[in-house]
Amino acid sequence: MRRKKNKSLILLLICLSFMVGLSVNAARADLVVKIGYVDLERIFNGYEKTRELEVKLKTENEADGEMLSERRQMIEKEIDRLTEELETQALMLSESAKEKKQAEIERRAEELDEFSVYIQRRSIDREAKYTDAILKDLDLRLPSIIESIAEKEGYRFVFDVRSLFYVTPEKEFDLTDKVLARLNEEYKAETESGE
């Protein structure tokens, strides 16, 4: 929350500086400031590497789901067998033997729960790892891509759309598609060259 306030404060200071600069240089007709924005969330979701890792994540999670299902079936069969043995042999078993069987049933049920939690945690960790990898990659690539497009097209400022209080609906200020296209071109070239 504090980070958002800091971003908003910085943005406000930049805007105020910009307005002061305009009032001081109002006589200069050559001072035309173009301000653009990008949608970082749309870039993240449209990035080809994100899509590839989502497919990989889905495949790995499905494999884990199958493994969990197989383990669940095996343990549930064993629990059913142990429960049936306990019920059919109840009259013949001593109290300690009954407790032992019941403890074994509970241990197997706990084992299933622990394995289920393990699979769930693994899925969460895997998703976090992939997300971190994409964010690090974007952190390396985006500044130079945005800078290149901004310089080529004469933009003086480029912001993330979420850091702005108001954005006009004109698409001419939205650089997201251009940035995303360049990002995916570079990624495709890199993967084709085997880097």
N, CA and C atoms as a LAMMPS dump frame, in Angstrom:
ITEM: TIMESTEP
0
ITEM: NUMBER OF ATOMS
585
ITEM: BOX BOUNDS ff ff ff
-5.0000000000000000e+02 5.0000000000000000e+02
-5.0000000000000000e+02 5.0000000000000000e+02
-5.0000000000000000e+02 5.0000000000000000e+02
ITEM: ATOMS id mol type element x y z
1 1 1 N 0.833 -1.177 0
2 1 2 C 0 0 0
3 1 3 C 0.881 1.244 0
4 2 1 N 1.921 1.2 0.823
5 2 2 C 2.83 2.339 0.915
6 2 3 C 3.546 2.547 -0.41
7 3 1 N 3.832 1.45 -1.09
8 3 2 C 4.504 1.512 -2.372
9 3 3 C 3.625 2.227 -3.401
10 4 1 N 2.315 1.93 -3.386
11 4 2 C 1.387 2.585 -4.304
12 4 3 C 1.314 4.078 -4.001
13 5 1 N 1.298 4.424 -2.695
14 5 2 C 1.251 5.827 -2.321
15 5 3 C 2.514 6.534 -2.811
16 6 1 N 3.657 5.859 -2.678
17 6 2 C 4.911 6.451 -3.143
18 6 3 C 4.884 6.651 -4.653
19 7 1 N 4.382 5.667 -5.382
20 7 2 C 4.276 5.783 -6.831
21 7 3 C 3.343 6.935 -7.198
22 8 1 N 2.22 7.014 -6.508
23 8 2 C 1.261 8.08 -6.786
24 8 3 C 1.874 9.432 -6.477
25 9 1 N 2.603 9.545 -5.39
26 9 2 C 3.244 10.792 -5.016
27 9 3 C 4.296 11.186 -6.05
28 10 1 N 5.078 10.235 -6.484
29 10 2 C 6.093 10.502 -7.503
30 10 3 C 5.428 10.962 -8.79
31 11 1 N 4.362 10.27 -9.173
32 11 2 C 3.633 10.639 -10.386
33 11 3 C 3.075 12.051 -10.264
34 12 1 N 2.525 12.375 -9.109
35 12 2 C 1.985 13.708 -8.879
36 12 3 C 3.087 14.759 -8.984
37 13 1 N 4.242 14.483 -8.394
38 13 2 C 5.358 15.422 -8.465
39 13 3 C 5.84 15.603 -9.897
40 14 1 N 5.884 14.525 -10.641
41 14 2 C 6.288 14.614 -12.049
42 14 3 C 5.299 15.463 -12.826
43 15 1 N 4.015 15.218 -12.596
44 15 2 C 2.981 15.991 -13.296
45 15 3 C 3.067 17.467 -12.927
46 16 1 N 3.256 17.76 -11.635
47 16 2 C 3.384 19.15 -11.204
48 16 3 C 4.615 19.798 -11.832
49 17 1 N 5.71 19.092 -11.849
50 17 2 C 6.921 19.604 -12.48
51 17 3 C 6.687 19.867 -13.956
52 18 1 N 5.974 18.966 -14.561
53 18 2 C 5.642 19.091 -15.973
54 18 3 C 4.807 20.35 -16.209
55 19 1 N 3.781 20.571 -15.356
56 19 2 C 2.921 21.741 -15.512
57 19 3 C 3.701 23.031 -15.261
58 20 1 N 4.554 23.036 -14.263
59 20 2 C 5.38 24.213 -13.991
60 20 3 C 6.296 24.476 -15.183
61 21 1 N 6.864 23.43 -15.703
62 21 2 C 7.729 23.566 -16.874
63 21 3 C 6.977 24.113 -18.066
64 22 1 N 5.753 23.7 -18.236
65 22 2 C 4.946 24.206 -19.35
66 22 3 C 4.619 25.676 -19.171
67 23 1 N 4.294 26.058 -17.946
68 23 2 C 3.94 27.463 -17.723
69 23 3 C 5.15 28.366 -17.924
70 24 1 N 6.325 27.89 -17.552
71 24 2 C 7.543 28.679 -17.732
72 24 3 C 7.897 28.788 -19.212
73 25 1 N 7.679 27.7 -19.931
74 25 2 C 8.06 27.666 -21.344
75 25 3 C 6.852 27.751 -22.264
76 26 1 N 5.802 28.413 -21.833
77 26 2 C 4.588 28.488 -22.637
78 26 3 C 4.845 29.146 -23.982
79 27 1 N 5.805 30.016 -24.032
80 27 2 C 6.092 30.731 -25.271
81 27 3 C 6.786 29.836 -26.292
82 28 1 N 7.364 28.739 -25.832
83 28 2 C 8.074 27.846 -26.76
84 28 3 C 7.09 26.938 -27.462
85 29 1 N 6.861 27.136 -28.702
86 29 2 C 5.919 26.33 -29.469
87 29 3 C 6.517 24.97 -29.805
88 30 1 N 7.838 24.86 -29.751
89 30 2 C 8.473 23.598 -30.104
90 30 3 C 8.422 22.57 -28.982
91 31 1 N 7.942 22.954 -27.811
92 31 2 C 7.867 22.029 -26.691
93 31 3 C 6.526 21.297 -26.73
94 32 1 N 6.52 20.176 -27.366
95 32 2 C 5.332 19.332 -27.415
96 32 3 C 5.706 18.036 -26.72
97 33 1 N 5.036 17.76 -25.642
98 33 2 C 5.362 16.585 -24.855
99 33 3 C 4.341 15.494 -25.148
100 34 1 N 4.85 14.386 -25.606
101 34 2 C 3.977 13.231 -25.814
102 34 3 C 4.144 12.303 -24.621
103 35 1 N 3.022 11.913 -24.074
104 35 2 C 3.028 10.995 -22.938
105 35 3 C 2.296 9.742 -23.364
106 36 1 N 2.931 8.619 -23.161
107 36 2 C 2.324 7.342 -23.514
108 36 3 C 2.212 6.452 -22.298
109 37 1 N 1.54 5.349 -22.487
110 37 2 C 1.398 4.39 -21.397
111 37 3 C 1.399 2.977 -21.951
112 38 1 N 1.695 2.045 -21.076
113 38 2 C 1.634 0.619 -21.404
114 38 3 C 0.823 -0.083 -20.317
115 39 1 N 0.241 -1.183 -20.677
116 39 2 C -0.504 -2.007 -19.723
117 39 3 C 0.377 -3.215 -19.41
118 40 1 N 1.08 -3.16 -18.284
119 40 2 C 2.027 -4.221 -17.938
120 40 3 C 1.34 -5.564 -17.715
121 41 1 N 0.129 -5.548 -17.212
122 41 2 C -0.591 -6.808 -17.024
123 41 3 C -0.894 -7.455 -18.371
124 42 1 N -1.316 -6.648 -19.33
125 42 2 C -1.59 -7.178 -20.674
126 42 3 C -0.306 -7.68 -21.33
127 43 1 N 0.794 -6.989 -21.085
128 43 2 C 2.08 -7.434 -21.625
129 43 3 C 2.463 -8.776 -21.001
130 44 1 N 2.326 -8.889 -19.688
131 44 2 C 2.646 -10.146 -19.003
132 44 3 C 1.818 -11.292 -19.577
133 45 1 N 0.513 -11.078 -19.708
134 45 2 C -0.378 -12.141 -20.19
135 45 3 C -0.202 -12.443 -21.672
136 46 1 N 0.213 -11.462 -22.455
137 46 2 C 0.381 -11.678 -23.884
138 46 3 C 1.773 -12.105 -24.293
139 47 1 N 2.69 -12.126 -23.355
140 47 2 C 4.071 -12.501 -23.632
141 47 3 C 4.124 -13.992 -23.961
142 48 1 N 4.789 -14.321 -25.035
143 48 2 C 4.858 -15.707 -25.502
144 48 3 C 5.486 -16.627 -24.454
145 49 1 N 6.476 -16.14 -23.742
146 49 2 C 7.12 -16.95 -22.705
147 49 3 C 6.121 -17.289 -21.599
148 50 1 N 5.234 -16.345 -21.274
149 50 2 C 4.197 -16.603 -20.273
150 50 3 C 3.305 -17.743 -20.743
151 51 1 N 2.905 -17.673 -21.992
152 51 2 C 2.037 -18.736 -22.541
153 51 3 C 2.726 -20.092 -22.523
154 52 1 N 4 -20.11 -22.894
155 52 2 C 4.745 -21.371 -22.891
156 52 3 C 4.846 -21.948 -21.478
157 53 1 N 5.143 -21.104 -20.522
158 53 2 C 5.274 -21.59 -19.149
159 53 3 C 3.921 -21.974 -18.551
160 54 1 N 2.843 -21.329 -18.993
161 54 2 C 1.51 -21.739 -18.54
162 54 3 C 1.179 -23.143 -19.036
163 55 1 N 1.548 -23.451 -20.278
164 55 2 C 1.322 -24.794 -20.826
165 55 3 C 2.149 -25.816 -20.051
166 56 1 N 3.406 -25.461 -19.785
167 56 2 C 4.294 -26.349 -19.031
168 56 3 C 3.752 -26.568 -17.621
169 57 1 N 3.3 -25.499 -16.99
170 57 2 C 2.727 -25.576 -15.642
171 57 3 C 1.491 -26.471 -15.635
172 58 1 N 0.632 -26.29 -16.605
173 58 2 C -0.587 -27.102 -16.691
174 58 3 C -0.244 -28.582 -16.853
175 59 1 N 0.716 -28.874 -17.726
176 59 2 C 1.13 -30.265 -17.962
177 59 3 C 1.696 -30.881 -16.682
178 60 1 N 2.56 -30.149 -16.003
179 60 2 C 3.169 -30.67 -14.773
180 60 3 C 2.134 -30.836 -13.662
181 61 1 N 1.204 -29.888 -13.561
182 61 2 C 0.15 -30.004 -12.546
183 61 3 C -0.795 -31.166 -12.842
184 62 1 N -1.08 -31.406 -14.122
185 62 2 C -1.913 -32.555 -14.477
186 62 3 C -1.214 -33.863 -14.129
187 63 1 N 0.087 -33.94 -14.369
188 63 2 C 0.852 -35.143 -14.018
189 63 3 C 0.817 -35.359 -12.505
190 64 1 N 0.975 -34.276 -11.738
191 64 2 C 0.879 -34.385 -10.278
192 64 3 C -0.519 -34.82 -9.849
193 65 1 N -1.535 -34.297 -10.536
194 65 2 C -2.912 -34.673 -10.223
195 65 3 C -3.16 -36.153 -10.453
196 66 1 N -2.598 -36.674 -11.539
197 66 2 C -2.725 -38.106 -11.822
198 66 3 C -1.996 -38.929 -10.762
199 67 1 N -0.811 -38.469 -10.383
200 67 2 C -0.048 -39.173 -9.355
201 67 3 C -0.828 -39.178 -8.037
202 68 1 N -1.427 -38.043 -7.681
203 68 2 C -2.227 -37.942 -6.46
204 68 3 C -3.435 -38.865 -6.539
205 69 1 N -4.078 -38.898 -7.691
206 69 2 C -5.248 -39.753 -7.859
207 69 3 C -4.892 -41.233 -7.699
208 70 1 N -3.776 -41.631 -8.311
209 70 2 C -3.325 -43.027 -8.18
210 70 3 C -3 -43.362 -6.733
211 71 1 N -2.281 -42.463 -6.066
212 71 2 C -1.915 -42.685 -4.672
213 71 3 C -3.17 -42.745 -3.815
214 72 1 N -4.13 -41.841 -4.078
215 72 2 C -5.38 -41.816 -3.312
216 72 3 C -6.127 -43.151 -3.462
217 73 1 N -6.233 -43.645 -4.689
218 73 2 C -6.927 -44.917 -4.917
219 73 3 C -6.238 -46.048 -4.166
220 74 1 N -4.906 -46.088 -4.243
221 74 2 C -4.15 -47.146 -3.579
222 74 3 C -4.357 -47.086 -2.056
223 75 1 N -4.249 -45.903 -1.482
224 75 2 C -4.388 -45.768 -0.029
225 75 3 C -5.826 -46.02 0.408
226 76 1 N -6.78 -45.533 -0.367
227 76 2 C -8.181 -45.769 -0.003
228 76 3 C -8.518 -47.264 -0.043
229 77 1 N -7.972 -47.985 -1.016
230 77 2 C -8.18 -49.438 -1.058
231 77 3 C -7.576 -50.095 0.172
232 78 1 N -6.383 -49.649 0.537
233 78 2 C -5.733 -50.223 1.714
234 78 3 C -6.524 -49.901 2.987
235 79 1 N -7.031 -48.661 3.079
236 79 2 C -7.849 -48.291 4.24
237 79 3 C -9.124 -49.128 4.282
238 80 1 N -9.756 -49.325 3.124
239 80 2 C -10.962 -50.161 3.064
240 80 3 C -10.649 -51.591 3.503
241 81 1 N -9.508 -52.119 3.037
242 81 2 C -9.113 -53.479 3.411
243 81 3 C -8.879 -53.577 4.914
244 82 1 N -8.147 -52.608 5.457
245 82 2 C -7.863 -52.613 6.891
246 82 3 C -9.148 -52.456 7.712
247 83 1 N -10.055 -51.617 7.258
248 83 2 C -11.328 -51.411 7.953
249 83 3 C -12.157 -52.686 7.929
250 84 1 N -12.162 -53.338 6.774
251 84 2 C -12.911 -54.594 6.65
252 84 3 C -12.312 -55.668 7.562
253 85 1 N -10.981 -55.753 7.592
254 85 2 C -10.324 -56.713 8.482
255 85 3 C -10.682 -56.427 9.936
256 86 1 N -10.667 -55.159 10.29
257 86 2 C -10.995 -54.773 11.659
258 86 3 C -12.429 -55.175 12.005
259 87 1 N -13.343 -54.951 11.073
260 87 2 C -14.752 -55.273 11.329
261 87 3 C -14.987 -56.781 11.376
262 88 1 N -14.349 -57.514 10.465
263 88 2 C -14.583 -58.972 10.419
264 88 3 C -13.855 -59.703 11.542
265 89 1 N -12.752 -59.171 11.993
266 89 2 C -11.973 -59.84 13.03
267 89 3 C -12.159 -59.203 14.408
268 90 1 N -13.1 -58.294 14.504
269 90 2 C -13.283 -57.542 15.746
270 90 3 C -13.462 -58.45 16.961
271 91 1 N -14.202 -59.529 16.804
272 91 2 C -14.459 -60.413 17.93
273 91 3 C -13.23 -61.231 18.311
274 92 1 N -12.358 -61.493 17.332
275 92 2 C -11.185 -62.329 17.578
276 92 3 C -9.963 -61.537 18.038
277 93 1 N -9.956 -60.242 17.783
278 93 2 C -8.775 -59.428 18.094
279 93 3 C -8.814 -58.915 19.521
280 94 1 N -7.629 -58.843 20.092
281 94 2 C -7.524 -58.25 21.429
282 94 3 C -7.708 -56.733 21.289
283 95 1 N -7.887 -56.081 22.415
284 95 2 C -8.1 -54.629 22.406
285 95 3 C -6.871 -53.916 21.83
286 96 1 N -5.678 -54.382 22.187
287 96 2 C -4.453 -53.752 21.673
288 96 3 C -4.313 -53.989 20.164
289 97 1 N -4.713 -55.141 19.665
290 97 2 C -4.654 -55.434 18.228
291 97 3 C -5.646 -54.548 17.471
292 98 1 N -6.831 -54.331 18.067
293 98 2 C -7.816 -53.443 17.451
294 98 3 C -7.265 -52.015 17.375
295 99 1 N -6.664 -51.575 18.461
296 99 2 C -6.092 -50.227 18.499
297 99 3 C -4.972 -50.084 17.472
298 100 1 N -4.198 -51.151 17.316
299 100 2 C -3.104 -51.148 16.351
300 100 3 C -3.636 -51.005 14.926
301 101 1 N -4.692 -51.772 14.611
302 101 2 C -5.307 -51.697 13.275
303 101 3 C -5.898 -50.308 13.043
304 102 1 N -6.58 -49.788 14.064
305 102 2 C -7.188 -48.461 13.94
306 102 3 C -6.102 -47.398 13.748
307 103 1 N -5.006 -47.542 14.448
308 103 2 C -3.89 -46.605 14.316
309 103 3 C -3.302 -46.668 12.9
310 104 1 N -3.237 -47.887 12.352
311 104 2 C -2.728 -48.063 10.988
312 104 3 C -3.662 -47.381 9.98
313 105 1 N -4.961 -47.515 10.179
314 105 2 C -5.945 -46.86 9.3
315 105 3 C -5.758 -45.339 9.371
316 106 1 N -5.636 -44.815 10.565
317 106 2 C -5.466 -43.369 10.736
318 106 3 C -4.143 -42.884 10.152
319 107 1 N -3.097 -43.687 10.31
320 107 2 C -1.791 -43.324 9.752
321 107 3 C -1.859 -43.235 8.234
322 108 1 N -2.544 -44.179 7.612
323 108 2 C -2.674 -44.177 6.146
324 108 3 C -3.507 -42.974 5.673
325 109 1 N -4.555 -42.637 6.428
326 109 2 C -5.372 -41.473 6.078
327 109 3 C -4.538 -40.188 6.196
328 110 1 N -3.725 -40.091 7.239
329 110 2 C -2.846 -38.935 7.41
330 110 3 C -1.813 -38.867 6.283
331 111 1 N -1.318 -40.02 5.892
332 111 2 C -0.352 -40.07 4.795
333 111 3 C -0.967 -39.51 3.518
334 112 1 N -2.201 -39.849 3.257
335 112 2 C -2.902 -39.341 2.082
336 112 3 C -3.073 -37.825 2.177
337 113 1 N -3.464 -37.33 3.331
338 113 2 C -3.625 -35.891 3.524
339 113 3 C -2.297 -35.165 3.324
340 114 1 N -1.231 -35.706 3.878
341 114 2 C 0.09 -35.089 3.753
342 114 3 C 0.547 -35.06 2.298
343 115 1 N 0.283 -36.137 1.579
344 115 2 C 0.689 -36.184 0.178
345 115 3 C -0.118 -35.175 -0.641
346 116 1 N -1.383 -35.052 -0.323
347 116 2 C -2.237 -34.081 -1.008
348 116 3 C -1.733 -32.66 -0.767
349 117 1 N -1.368 -32.338 0.454
350 117 2 C -0.833 -31.017 0.787
351 117 3 C 0.501 -30.801 0.071
352 118 1 N 1.318 -31.846 0.012
353 118 2 C 2.603 -31.766 -0.675
354 118 3 C 2.401 -31.423 -2.159
355 119 1 N 1.465 -32.091 -2.81
356 119 2 C 1.198 -31.846 -4.229
357 119 3 C 0.688 -30.42 -4.426
358 120 1 N -0.19 -29.98 -3.56
359 120 2 C -0.728 -28.622 -3.653
360 120 3 C 0.386 -27.595 -3.46
361 121 1 N 1.234 -27.779 -2.483
362 121 2 C 2.346 -26.866 -2.215
363 121 3 C 3.305 -26.847 -3.407
364 122 1 N 3.551 -28.013 -3.977
365 122 2 C 4.447 -28.108 -5.123
366 122 3 C 3.906 -27.315 -6.309
367 123 1 N 2.607 -27.394 -6.51
368 123 2 C 1.961 -26.646 -7.59
369 123 3 C 2.09 -25.143 -7.36
370 124 1 N 1.856 -24.703 -6.142
371 124 2 C 1.963 -23.279 -5.806
372 124 3 C 3.403 -22.804 -5.987
373 125 1 N 4.362 -23.587 -5.508
374 125 2 C 5.781 -23.226 -5.639
375 125 3 C 6.205 -23.164 -7.107
376 126 1 N 5.734 -24.113 -7.887
377 126 2 C 6.068 -24.156 -9.309
378 126 3 C 5.527 -22.905 -10.015
379 127 1 N 4.282 -22.554 -9.717
380 127 2 C 3.692 -21.362 -10.336
381 127 3 C 4.466 -20.107 -9.931
382 128 1 N 4.845 -20.016 -8.673
383 128 2 C 5.614 -18.86 -8.199
384 128 3 C 6.972 -18.8 -8.905
385 129 1 N 7.603 -19.946 -9.085
386 129 2 C 8.905 -20 -9.758
387 129 3 C 8.787 -19.518 -11.201
388 130 1 N 7.769 -19.996 -11.905
389 130 2 C 7.571 -19.582 -13.297
390 130 3 C 7.228 -18.098 -13.382
391 131 1 N 6.382 -17.629 -12.484
392 131 2 C 6.013 -16.217 -12.486
393 131 3 C 7.237 -15.35 -12.217
394 132 1 N 8.053 -15.736 -11.255
395 132 2 C 9.28 -14.988 -10.965
396 132 3 C 10.206 -14.961 -12.172
397 133 1 N 10.327 -16.079 -12.865
398 133 2 C 11.198 -16.14 -14.041
399 133 3 C 10.707 -15.183 -15.127
400 134 1 N 9.408 -15.132 -15.327
401 134 2 C 8.847 -14.238 -16.345
402 134 3 C 9.05 -12.784 -15.933
403 135 1 N 8.78 -12.48 -14.671
404 135 2 C 8.932 -11.097 -14.198
405 135 3 C 10.38 -10.623 -14.306
406 136 1 N 11.323 -11.5 -13.978
407 136 2 C 12.743 -11.134 -14.108
408 136 3 C 13.094 -10.889 -15.57
409 137 1 N 12.585 -11.735 -16.444
410 137 2 C 12.826 -11.584 -17.871
411 137 3 C 12.245 -10.264 -18.381
412 138 1 N 11.019 -9.965 -17.974
413 138 2 C 10.39 -8.707 -18.389
414 138 3 C 11.141 -7.507 -17.809
415 139 1 N 11.607 -7.641 -16.6
416 139 2 C 12.351 -6.554 -15.969
417 139 3 C 13.632 -6.248 -16.754
418 140 1 N 14.226 -7.255 -17.345
419 140 2 C 15.43 -7.054 -18.152
420 140 3 C 15.117 -6.494 -19.537
421 141 1 N 14.042 -6.968 -20.14
422 141 2 C 13.747 -6.631 -21.532
423 141 3 C 12.943 -5.347 -21.731
424 142 1 N 11.948 -5.123 -20.897
425 142 2 C 11.011 -4.035 -21.139
426 142 3 C 11.627 -2.639 -21.163
427 143 1 N 12.514 -2.291 -20.244
428 143 2 C 13.029 -0.917 -20.283
429 143 3 C 13.638 -0.527 -21.635
430 144 1 N 14.449 -1.397 -22.211
431 144 2 C 15.082 -1.049 -23.487
432 144 3 C 14.074 -1.021 -24.631
433 145 1 N 13.098 -1.918 -24.606
434 145 2 C 12.077 -1.932 -25.653
435 145 3 C 11.223 -0.67 -25.575
436 146 1 N 10.775 -0.34 -24.371
437 146 2 C 9.945 0.856 -24.196
438 146 3 C 10.734 2.103 -24.564
439 147 1 N 11.979 2.162 -24.135
440 147 2 C 12.823 3.314 -24.457
441 147 3 C 12.998 3.458 -25.964
442 148 1 N 13.246 2.363 -26.64
443 148 2 C 13.438 2.388 -28.082
444 148 3 C 12.191 2.91 -28.808
445 149 1 N 11.036 2.392 -28.437
446 149 2 C 9.783 2.82 -29.072
447 149 3 C 9.491 4.283 -28.727
448 150 1 N 9.7 4.656 -27.475
449 150 2 C 9.434 6.032 -27.051
450 150 3 C 10.333 7.021 -27.799
451 151 1 N 11.601 6.714 -27.93
452 151 2 C 12.511 7.609 -28.648
453 151 3 C 12.155 7.704 -30.12
454 152 1 N 11.84 6.577 -30.713
455 152 2 C 11.503 6.55 -32.141
456 152 3 C 10.241 7.368 -32.428
457 153 1 N 9.272 7.324 -31.517
458 153 2 C 7.994 7.98 -31.764
459 153 3 C 7.843 9.308 -31.027
460 154 1 N 8.876 9.752 -30.337
461 154 2 C 8.871 11.069 -29.718
462 154 3 C 8.129 11.168 -28.386
463 155 1 N 8.001 10.079 -27.676
464 155 2 C 7.357 10.126 -26.358
465 155 3 C 8.388 10.546 -25.318
466 156 1 N 7.994 11.482 -24.476
467 156 2 C 8.895 11.951 -23.426
468 156 3 C 8.704 11.162 -22.137
469 157 1 N 7.481 10.703 -21.897
470 157 2 C 7.153 9.929 -20.704
471 157 3 C 6.335 8.718 -21.114
472 158 1 N 6.615 7.581 -20.477
473 158 2 C 5.791 6.381 -20.664
474 158 3 C 5.552 5.788 -19.278
475 159 1 N 4.284 5.599 -18.945
476 159 2 C 3.882 5.098 -17.635
477 159 3 C 3.125 3.784 -17.779
478 160 1 N 3.046 3.054 -16.677
479 160 2 C 2.124 1.915 -16.619
480 160 3 C 0.738 2.494 -16.413
481 161 1 N -0.234 1.956 -17.082
482 161 2 C -1.599 2.483 -17.04
483 161 3 C -2.165 2.501 -15.619
484 162 1 N -1.736 1.575 -14.772
485 162 2 C -2.255 1.531 -13.407
486 162 3 C -1.689 2.633 -12.516
487 163 1 N -0.635 3.294 -12.949
488 163 2 C -0.068 4.36 -12.134
489 163 3 C -0.671 5.721 -12.475
490 164 1 N -1.603 5.748 -13.404
491 164 2 C -2.239 7.001 -13.811
492 164 3 C -3.638 7.1 -13.216
493 165 1 N -4.004 8.314 -12.83
494 165 2 C -5.346 8.53 -12.298
495 165 3 C -6.38 8.598 -13.417
496 166 1 N -5.957 9.123 -14.535
497 166 2 C -6.875 9.28 -15.656
498 166 3 C -6.105 9.063 -16.94
499 167 1 N -6.699 8.347 -17.867
500 167 2 C -6.106 8.114 -19.172
501 167 3 C -7.184 8.381 -20.206
502 168 1 N -6.856 9.205 -21.179
503 168 2 C -7.829 9.455 -22.246
504 168 3 C -7.986 8.2 -23.079
505 169 1 N -9.124 8.033 -23.703
506 169 2 C -9.371 6.78 -24.429
507 169 3 C -8.663 6.661 -25.782
508 170 1 N -7.909 7.671 -26.177
509 170 2 C -7.244 7.601 -27.476
510 170 3 C -6.172 6.513 -27.47
511 171 1 N -6.251 5.632 -28.432
512 171 2 C -5.312 4.515 -28.525
513 171 3 C -3.912 4.976 -28.934
514 172 1 N -3.792 6.188 -29.453
515 172 2 C -2.492 6.669 -29.909
516 172 3 C -1.487 6.778 -28.77
517 173 1 N -1.967 6.874 -27.53
518 173 2 C -1.079 6.982 -26.381
519 173 3 C -0.739 5.613 -25.779
520 174 1 N -1.458 4.594 -26.21
521 174 2 C -1.262 3.236 -25.68
522 174 3 C -0.191 2.528 -26.505
523 175 1 N 0.941 2.294 -25.9
524 175 2 C 2.067 1.648 -26.584
525 175 3 C 2.131 0.142 -26.312
526 176 1 N 1.151 -0.384 -25.608
527 176 2 C 1.175 -1.786 -25.177
528 176 3 C 1.349 -2.75 -26.341
529 177 1 N 0.548 -2.6 -27.401
530 177 2 C 0.63 -3.538 -28.529
531 177 3 C 1.992 -3.491 -29.208
532 178 1 N 2.551 -2.306 -29.352
533 178 2 C 3.876 -2.17 -29.981
534 178 3 C 4.954 -2.83 -29.114
535 179 1 N 4.886 -2.584 -27.808
536 179 2 C 5.866 -3.165 -26.889
537 179 3 C 5.73 -4.685 -26.882
538 180 1 N 4.513 -5.177 -26.814
539 180 2 C 4.272 -6.623 -26.783
540 180 3 C 4.74 -7.285 -28.079
541 181 1 N 4.472 -6.644 -29.209
542 181 2 C 4.912 -7.201 -30.494
543 181 3 C 6.439 -7.291 -30.536
544 182 1 N 7.127 -6.242 -30.119
545 182 2 C 8.593 -6.246 -30.132
546 182 3 C 9.139 -7.283 -29.151
547 183 1 N 8.535 -7.359 -27.978
548 183 2 C 8.956 -8.317 -26.964
549 183 3 C 8.849 -9.744 -27.495
550 184 1 N 7.72 -10.071 -28.102
551 184 2 C 7.517 -11.416 -28.637
552 184 3 C 8.419 -11.697 -29.834
553 185 1 N 8.693 -10.673 -30.66
554 185 2 C 9.634 -10.85 -31.777
555 185 3 C 11.021 -11.203 -31.249
556 186 1 N 11.466 -10.455 -30.253
557 186 2 C 12.796 -10.717 -29.675
558 186 3 C 12.854 -12.095 -29.023
559 187 1 N 11.786 -12.454 -28.317
560 187 2 C 11.759 -13.767 -27.663
561 187 3 C 11.771 -14.877 -28.705
562 188 1 N 10.984 -14.711 -29.755
563 188 2 C 10.932 -15.731 -30.818
564 188 3 C 12.303 -15.871 -31.493
565 189 1 N 12.933 -14.746 -31.778
566 189 2 C 14.263 -14.785 -32.397
567 189 3 C 15.267 -15.476 -31.476
568 190 1 N 15.167 -15.179 -30.201
569 190 2 C 16.081 -15.78 -29.217
570 190 3 C 15.872 -17.282 -29.109
571 191 1 N 14.617 -17.729 -29.064
572 191 2 C 14.346 -19.168 -28.936
573 191 3 C 14.687 -19.912 -30.217
574 192 1 N 14.513 -19.27 -31.365
575 192 2 C 14.866 -19.922 -32.627
576 192 3 C 16.368 -20.056 -32.801
577 193 1 N 17.121 -19.094 -32.247
578 193 2 C 18.571 -19.153 -32.356
579 193 3 C 19.175 -20.083 -31.298
580 194 1 N 18.345 -20.538 -30.361
581 194 2 C 18.796 -21.501 -29.371
582 194 3 C 19.474 -20.907 -28.16
583 195 1 N 19.295 -19.644 -27.892
584 195 2 C 19.938 -19.01 -26.722
585 195 3 C 19.301 -19.459 -25.449
